[in-house]
Every structure is written in structure tokens, then in C-alpha cells.
Amino acid sequence: MSFKMAAAIAYRNGMPKADPVLLEPIGRLKCTVPDGCMGNILGEINRRRGRVLGMEPAGDEDQAVDAEVPEAEMDDFSTFLRQSAQGRGNFIFDFIRYEAVPPQVAKKVIESSSMPA
């Protein structure tokens, strides 16, 4: 029992000194949409905390967008794309790395967790 208490005290005292950060998975989004939908897609990527890396023509009237977006923000992207592009868009999303969560998002996650203090 004394080892459990010592570990709990060490953890409680050590975590603030270690300056921990939350990490989130980041993925590469490759999205192809008609030219007329490009503004909506770019705005949505930015709203989802994404970074647009580039755009290029992808056929006669299509554009391809290359971006990095947090995986947590991609849960309903397929629905948005289908509505925005009237079913004429497609995308591929692959994991690439982990990044530190922005402080305002980390604060929400920490406040919503049910970990005892």
C-alpha cells in the first residue's frame, strides 16, 4: 500500500514539473471538388483547424486540394463534402503524425475529462 501512495504522490508532484502536452493525430487530406465548390471547401478546412498546403487543377472542371487537418475535426467531413459538391467530390484522408493540441482546445479537453485531481 505504501508503494501505491508513494507512486500517487510522485505522479501528482511530478506532472506539473514535467510540463505535459496533449497530442492529437494529424492527417493528410486530398480532396477533389468542382471549381464552384472550392471556396466552401477551403473555408471548411480552415474552420476545422486545417492548413491548406496547395491546390492544383484536376481535370476539366475540378480542383484538387492538399491539406493537413486534425483527425478529431474530420468526423462529418464526408457529409459536408457530399452536400457542398452535390455528390461530385471525393477525398482521401491518411494519418501522417501527431502534433500538440492548441492551448484553447487542450483546456476544453482537460475540463471535460473526469480524472480526479
N, C-alpha and C positions, 0 to 999 in steps of 0.2 A: 504494500500500500504506500509505503514511503517513496518508492521509486515513481509511482504514478503521480503523487503530489509534487515531487521534485521536477518531473517532466512537465507537468502543467504550469508550474511557476516559471520554469526556464522558458517555456513557449510564450507565456504571457509577457515576460520581461524582454525576451529576445526579438519578437516580431516587430515592435516599433523601432528598434535599433537597426534592424535589417533593411528597412525601407522597402517593403514588398510592393510589387505592382501586379495588377491583373493583366493577363494576356488574353487576346481573342484571335481566333483563326481569320486570316485574310485570304480571299480567293481572287483569281483572275477571271474576269467576266469578259467574254467575247460575244457581242450581241450584233445581229444583223437586222436592220429595220428599213422600211421605205423612207425616202428622203423627207417626206412631210411629217414624219413622226420623230425626227431627230431631236428637235428642241425639247419635246416631252421626255424623251429617254435621257438626255443629258441632265435635265433638271431633276429627274427622279434619281439618277445615280448620285448627284450631289446631295440630295435630300437624305439619301441613305448613307452618308458619310464616305462616299466613294471618291476615288481620284481617277479622272479620265487621263489615260496615257496617250491616246491617239485615236484618230478617225481616218478612214480611207474608203474610197468607192468600192462597192462590192456588187458589181453587175450593172444593169441598165439604170434602174431607179432605186437602188439600195445603197445603204451606207453601213460600214462595219465600225463598231465602237470597241475599243480595247480599254478596260478599266480594272482597278483593284477596289474591291468592296468587302467590308466585314461580313462574314458569313451570317452573323446574327441579323443582319438587315435584309437578307435575301429570301426570307420565308414566303412572301407573297409576290415576288417579282414576276413569276410566270403569269399570274393573273393580271398584273398591271400591264405587262407586255402584250398579252392577248387582247386586252381592252383597248390599249393605246394604238396598236398597229393593226387592229381588226383581224387578228389571226395571221398576219403576214410576216411576223417577226419570229426570230429564234435566237437562242442563246446557249452558251456553254459556260459552266462555272466550275473551276477546279481550284482546290486548295494549293496555296503556294508557301505560306509562312504564318508565324504568329507575330503580333505586334502588341505593344502596350495599349490598354484601353484609355481613351481620353479621360481626364480627371472628372468631368461632369457626368460621364456615363459610369465610371467606376464608383462614384458616390451613390448613384441610384442603385447599383448592384449591391453594394455593401449595406445600404439602408434596407433593402428588401430581403436580405439574407436573414435566416433565422438562427444564426450562430450565437451561442451565448457569449457574453462579454467577459 
